[in-house]
Amino acid sequence: MEEKVLTLLKARRTTDLIDELKQHPALVDTRDTQGVSLLSLSFYYGNTELSDYLLAHKSNLDIFEASAAGSLDKVKGFVTENRDQLNAFSADGFTPLGLACFFARTPVAEYLLGAGADPSLASRNAFHVAPLHSAAAAHATDIVRLLLEHHADAQATQQGNNTALHTAAHYGDLEMTRILLRYGANPQAKTDQGQTPYDMAIEKGFSEVAALLRG
């Protein structure tokens, strides 16, 4: 039955999936072969209807699910119980802070940083994304600033040698570009394809960002 649930998720047949969960309540705890929970997968798929249903019917969230969901009280409880969870890795290799950043959960990210989470700890998977990359991808400028204030590495690279500044330039985010440059991001950094943040801004037609990067 778990395989059916995952198939329905991938097919985006949310109504049928929720009907299946109603008939078999234990399936809210479904995990894929990698060990990633159905709730986490619902966030990855951007399936808000399913996420809301699972949050209302699943009582045993872990710190990774709670961080992705923005459940601050639950995250605090996990950290109070065991501080080692601050820099733990999920089944698919992400930290609680990385997930909070990717899903733009500012209060959770702020709490985790204040509690001592490593602001530069990259994911333990092929993506090699640090929290800063996740926040930039989520257009979460407030979290980008928070991370840098907590001494995140502004020049950290992820898969393909992309930096957060590349992401900001790609999306034409002028404010984020300013913040990253202020904290030492390298405007000359090159991806595996040889592109600098300036190149990306020019390619996308973001003239203000390009001018800022050119100096």
N, C-alpha and C positions, 0 to 999 in steps of 0.2 A: 504493500500500500504506500510505503514511503516513496518508492519509485514513481508511482502514479502522481503523487503530490508534486514531486519535482518536475515531472513531465508537464503537468498543468501549469506550473509556474513559468517554465520556459516558453510554453505556448501562449502565455499571458491570458489564460482562461481563468480569470480571477473568481468569477461567480461560481464556476464549477469547483474550483479549488476550495473556496470557503465552504461550499456545501459538503465537500468531502471531510473537511475539518469538523464541521458540525456533527456529522454522522460518526466520526471517529476522533474524539477530542484529544486522544493521546498523540495524534499526529502533529500537534502544534510543536512537538519537540523533535520533529524530523531534522535530520542532518544529511548532507550529501556525502559522497565517498571520501571527500577531503576532511570532513568533520565540521563543515560550515553549517550553521543553523539556518533553518527556514526563515527565521526573523532577519538574520543578517543578509540572507539572499534577497529578501523582500526590499531591504534598503538598497542593495546594489542594483536591483532591477528598477528602482524608483517606483515601486508598487505601493503607494500610500494606503490604498484601501486594505490591502493584505497586512501591511505593517500595523495599521490601526487595530485590525481584528486580532492579530497575534498579541499585541501589547495588552489588549483587554482580556485575553484568555490564557496567557502564558505567565505563570507566576515565578518561574525559576530562571530569570535572566542571569547571564554571567556579565562580567565587567565589560566585555567587548560589545555585547548587545546593548548594555546600558549606556555605554559611551556613544555608540552610533545613534541610539534613540534620544540622547540628550537627557537621560534620567539621572539628574544630578544627585538626588538623595541616595539612589541605589549605588552610584559610583562612589560616593563618600563612604557608604557602608562597606563596600569591598575593600577600599584602601585602608580604612580604620581596622578592619579585620586582618588584613595582610598587605603590608606595604610593598611586598615583592611584586604585587600585581600592577604596580605603577608602570613598570617597564617590561611586562610580560608580553608574549606574542600569541595572537589568536591562531586558530587552526590553519588559516591561510596567510599567516605571517605578519599581521598588523598589530601595532600597539594600541592601547586604549586612546592615547593622545592622538595618534595618527588617524584613528577612526573619527574621533570628535572633530578633528580639523577637516577631514574630507566631507563630513556631513554638516559642517559649519555650526557646531554646537558650542557656541562661545562660552557660556557659563561652565560647561564641563571642561573645556580646554583650559580656561583660566584656573579652575580648581586644580586640575592635574598638574599644571605647571607650578602652581603655588605649593603643591604637596611634594614636589621634587621630581616629577617625570622628566626624563631626558628630552630636551627640545630638539635634539638632532639625531635621535635614534631612528635609523632607517628600517623599513620593513624587511623582514627576513623572507624574501621571495624574489622573483625575477625582476619585479618593478623597481626595487631598491628605492622606494620613495620615503623621504623624511617628512615629518609633520609639515614643514614649510612648503614642500611641493604639494601636499594634499590641500593645505589652506589656499594656496595660490590657484589650484585647479578649481576649488569651490568658490572662487571670487570672494573669499572671506578676508577682506583687507584688515578688519579689526583683529582677527586671529594672527595674520601675518605679523602685524605690529607687536602683538603680545609675545609671539615666539621670539622675535628679534630682541625684544626687551629682556627676554630670559636667555639671551646669548645663543640662540640658534645660529647655526652656520649659514650665513647668507649665500655662500658660494657652493653649498652642497649640490652634488649632481645625482640625478636619478638615471634610470634606464635611458640609453641613448645620449648620455652626457648632457641632458637638459637640466637647466637650473630653474629656480622659481622666477628669476628675471626673464628667462625665455618665455615662460608661461604668461607673465604679466604683459610682455610685449606682444605676444601672439593674440591676446584678447584686447589689446589697446587700453589697458588699465593704467591710466596716468598716475593716479594716487599711489597705487601699489608699486609702480615703477619708481616713483620718488622715494618711497619708504625703503625699498630694497637697496637703492643706490646709497641712501643715507647711511645704511648699516653695512656697507662694504661689498655689495654684490658687484660682480665683475662684468661690465658691459661688453668686454672683449671675449667672454667665454664662448667656446664653440661647441656645437653639438657634434655627434658622430657624422652628420652630413655637412659639417663645416659652417653652419649658420650661427651668427651672433644674434643677440636680442635685437640689435638694430636692424639686421637683415630681415628678421621676422616682422618687425613693425612696418618696414618699408613694403614688404610683400603683401601685408594686409591693408596697407593704405592708412596707417595710423601716424600721420605726420607729426603731431605734437609729441607722441611718445618717441618717435624716431629722433626728433630734434633734441629731446632731453637726453637720450642715449648717446647721441653724437657729441653732446657737450658744447 
